[in-house]
Amino acid sequence: MDLYSVGSSVNSGSSLDIKGGATKQNSGSTEKASDSQESSSLSQKQIIQREHNVAILQAHQDVSLGIKSEPLALVYQTAIDSINKELESDLGENSIQRGYESGIDVSPEATADRIVSFSTGLFSLYQQQHPKLSEQEQLDKFIDVISGGIDQGFSEAREILNGLGVLEGDIASNIDKTYDLVQEGLADFKQKFEPAQSDDLRS
């Protein structure tokens, strides 16, 4: 075999090795990409939740001290955001405007009153979206929906404040008090419909 043939064979073998190596590398990259996609899909909900909480913190970043001094403003905003998410399929995005004016009363009573009045104020719209349900069914389902949003909002607020190391003392007790007042407000709202229903049954 002449030198040219030997050189060609060596070059040919090198090409095959290089191609084979590239194929193996490509295969490995594909497997890694597949694993990465699976991990990504598994933790997608966690990532969305973290991004939501980060967005809330960023919105308050310049007033981080304000969060500590007015934590119920944060409670209000997380509650409204969560209620909006729960009602989105029925009433569209941002049914309740989450704007929070600075300087307004952020006591447990005032905060609870705003959460209850803004959320229950959407009941008539909810009824229009579910005309086939009886009023009692509309009321029960509506209360279940907004209650779920309220619970989620309070949970997120507590998580954020706990992360800031301030969920203790008066702040923790005021949040608990606000939550209790919201539950009382929802119960009062629901009770408003009971006398009318009782009268209908008597007649």
C-alpha positions in Angstrom: 0.0 0.0 0.0 1.5 3.4 -0.9 1.8 6.3 1.4 -1.1 8.1 -0.2 -3.5 5.2 0.5 -2.3 4.9 4.1 -2.8 8.6 4.6 -6.3 8.4 3.1 -7.2 5.5 5.4 -6.0 7.4 8.5 -7.9 10.5 7.5 -11.0 8.4 6.7 -10.8 6.7 10.1 -10.3 10.1 11.9 -13.4 11.4 10.1 -15.4 8.5 11.3 -14.2 8.9 14.8 -15.0 12.5 14.8 -18.4 11.9 13.4 -19.1 9.2 15.8 -18.0 11.4 18.7 -20.2 14.2 17.5 -23.1 11.8 17.3 -22.5 10.6 20.8 -22.2 14.2 22.0 -25.5 15.2 20.2 -27.2 12.2 21.8 -26.0 13.2 25.2 -27.2 16.7 24.6 -30.6 15.5 23.6 -30.9 13.4 26.7 -29.9 16.3 28.9 -32.3 18.6 27.1 -35.1 16.0 27.7 -34.3 15.7 31.4 -34.2 19.5 31.7 -37.6 19.8 30.0 -39.1 17.2 32.4 -37.7 19.0 35.4 -39.0 22.3 34.1 -42.5 21.0 33.6 -42.5 19.4 37.0 -41.6 22.6 38.8 -43.6 24.9 36.5 -46.3 25.7 39.1 -43.6 26.4 41.8 -41.8 28.7 39.4 -45.0 30.6 38.6 -45.8 31.0 42.3 -42.2 32.2 43.0 -42.4 34.7 40.2 -45.7 35.9 41.5 -44.3 36.5 45.0 -41.2 38.1 43.5 -43.3 40.5 41.5 -45.2 41.5 44.7 -41.9 42.1 46.5 -40.5 44.1 43.6 -43.6 46.2 43.5 -42.8 47.1 47.1 -39.0 47.1 46.9 -38.6 50.9 47.2 -40.9 50.8 50.2 -39.7 47.7 51.9 -39.8 49.6 55.1 -43.4 50.4 54.3 -44.3 46.7 54.0 -43.1 46.3 57.5 -45.0 49.3 58.8 -48.1 48.7 56.8 -48.3 44.9 56.2 -52.1 45.0 55.8 -51.6 46.9 52.5 -49.7 43.8 51.3 -52.5 41.6 52.6 -55.1 43.6 50.7 -53.1 43.4 47.4 -52.4 39.7 47.6 -56.0 38.9 48.5 -57.3 41.0 45.6 -54.8 39.4 43.2 -55.9 35.9 44.3 -59.6 36.7 44.1 -59.1 38.1 40.6 -57.4 34.8 39.6 -60.3 32.7 41.0 -62.9 34.8 39.1 -60.9 35.2 35.9 -62.6 32.3 34.1 -66.1 33.8 34.9 -65.5 37.5 34.8 -62.3 38.1 32.9 -59.0 39.5 34.0 -58.7 42.0 36.9 -62.3 42.1 37.8 -61.3 44.0 40.9 -58.8 46.9 40.5 -55.9 46.3 42.9 -54.8 49.9 43.1 -54.1 50.9 46.7 -53.9 54.6 47.5 -51.2 55.6 49.8 -52.3 57.2 53.1 -55.6 55.4 53.4 -56.7 53.5 56.5 -54.9 50.2 56.8 -56.4 49.0 60.1 -57.7 45.4 60.2 -61.3 46.7 60.2 -60.8 49.0 57.1 -58.7 46.4 55.2 -61.3 43.6 55.8 -64.1 45.9 54.8 -62.4 46.8 51.5 -61.7 43.1 50.7 -65.3 42.1 51.5 -67.0 45.0 49.7 -64.9 44.8 46.5 -65.2 41.0 46.2 -68.9 40.7 47.1 -69.6 43.6 44.8 -69.1 41.2 41.9 -71.9 38.9 42.9 -74.4 40.3 40.4 -72.0 39.9 37.6 -71.3 36.3 38.7 -75.1 35.7 38.7 -75.3 36.9 35.1 -72.7 34.4 34.1 -74.6 31.5 35.7 -78.3 32.2 35.0 -79.2 28.5 35.1 -78.3 28.1 38.8 -80.7 29.0 41.6 -79.9 32.0 43.7 -78.8 29.8 46.5 -76.5 27.8 44.3 -75.1 31.0 42.8 -74.5 32.4 46.3 -72.8 29.2 47.6 -70.5 28.8 44.6 -69.6 32.5 44.5 -68.7 32.4 48.2 -66.6 29.3 47.7 -64.7 30.9 44.8 -63.9 34.2 46.5 -63.1 32.4 49.8 -60.5 30.3 48.0 -58.9 33.5 46.6 -59.0 35.2 50.1 -57.3 32.2 51.7 -54.6 32.1 49.0 -54.0 35.8 49.3 -53.6 35.7 53.1 -51.3 32.7 52.8 -49.1 34.5 50.3 -48.9 37.7 52.4 -47.9 35.7 55.5 -45.2 33.9 53.4 -43.8 37.1 52.2 -43.9 38.8 55.6 -42.4 35.7 57.2 -39.6 35.9 54.6 -38.9 39.5 55.7 -38.8 38.3 59.3 -41.6 40.5 60.5 -44.5 38.0 60.8 -44.8 38.3 64.6 -46.3 40.3 67.4 -48.9 43.0 66.3 -48.3 42.3 62.6 -49.2 38.6 62.9 -52.2 39.3 65.2 -53.5 42.1 63.0 -53.4 39.8 60.0 -55.3 37.1 61.9 -57.8 39.7 63.0 -58.2 41.0 59.5 -58.8 37.4 58.2 -61.5 36.8 61.0 -63.2 40.1 60.1 -63.3 39.1 56.4 -64.9 35.8 57.3 -67.5 37.6 59.4 -68.2 40.0 56.5 -68.7 37.1 54.1 -71.1 35.4 56.6 -73.0 38.7 56.9 -73.2 39.0 53.1 -74.5 35.5 52.8 -77.1 36.1 55.6 -78.6 39.0 53.7 -80.1 36.6 51.2 -81.6 34.3 53.8 -84.6 36.5 54.9 -85.8 36.9 51.3 -85.5 33.1 50.8 -87.5 32.4 54.0 -90.2 34.8 52.9 -90.4 33.1 49.5 -90.8 29.7 51.3 -93.6 31.0 53.6 -95.6 32.5 50.7 
